[in-house]
Amino acid sequence: MDYYVPAYLALVVASVCVISIPTHLAGNRERGVLKRYHASSVSVWAVAGAEVVVAFALSTVSAVLLLVAATLAYDFAAPQSVLGVAGAFVYVTAGFAALGLLLGAVLPTARAAQAAGMLIWFVMLFIGGAGPPPEVMTGGMQSILEVTPLWHAVKVLQDAWLGLDAGLSWLIVGAICVVSAALSLRFFRWE
């Protein structure tokens, strides 16, 4: 459980950000809500910021519920640094929120956004380090594992929780955040 608690925290964040944000954003575009925001001089920054704030709130509540349930059901080691885990959690959430914004910015409908988000999430669930241990995966699956955002998020949270070396995963999560945020703001469509 020491390995899986931080992995499941990353999985919770991924589910909120990769499924909810794109679906909500594309749904608002479909219903004309974003067009009305644009006509009311609401900036893309305000729309994106609101989505990120909601993602942080939902991710935090979900993470607290997960930790409470895990504490009641399992015996696992407390984090080496609670502040470090909190910082890593914020970092990972920012990365996934930016990825969710990108999906919501480019996908035309809520159904398309939900389908893409679910597909990405399920691939990450089974191959991203929160499911079967990487050691039991085939060589091809391990190659896919290393390019999933969840794998790097898991490593970042495990680094903070267990003191494991995340290596370049900190930079990769940061790059995902910056590149996704820039692309989502560049390709954001009001209608």
Sequence and secondary structure as in RCSB ss.txt:
>XXXX:A:sequence
MDYYVPAYLALVVASVCVISIPTHLAGNRERGVLKRYHASSVSVWAVAGAEVVVAFALSTVSAVLLLVAATLAYD
FAAPQSVLGVAGAFVYVTAGFAALGLLLGAVLPTARAAQAAGMLIWFVMLFIGGAGPPPEVMTGGMQSILEVTPL
WHAVKVLQDAWLGLDAGLSWLIVGAICVVSAALSLRFFRWE
>XXXX:A:secstr
 TTHHHHHHHHHHHHIIIIIHHHHHHHHHHTTHHHHHHHTT  HHHHHHHHHHHHHHHHHHHHHHHHHHHHHH  
    S HHHHHHHHHHHHHHHHHHHHHHHHH SSHHHHHHHHHHHHHHHHHHSSSSS GGGS HHHHHHHTTSHH
HHHHHHHHHHHH    TTHHHHHHHHHHHHHHHHHHH    
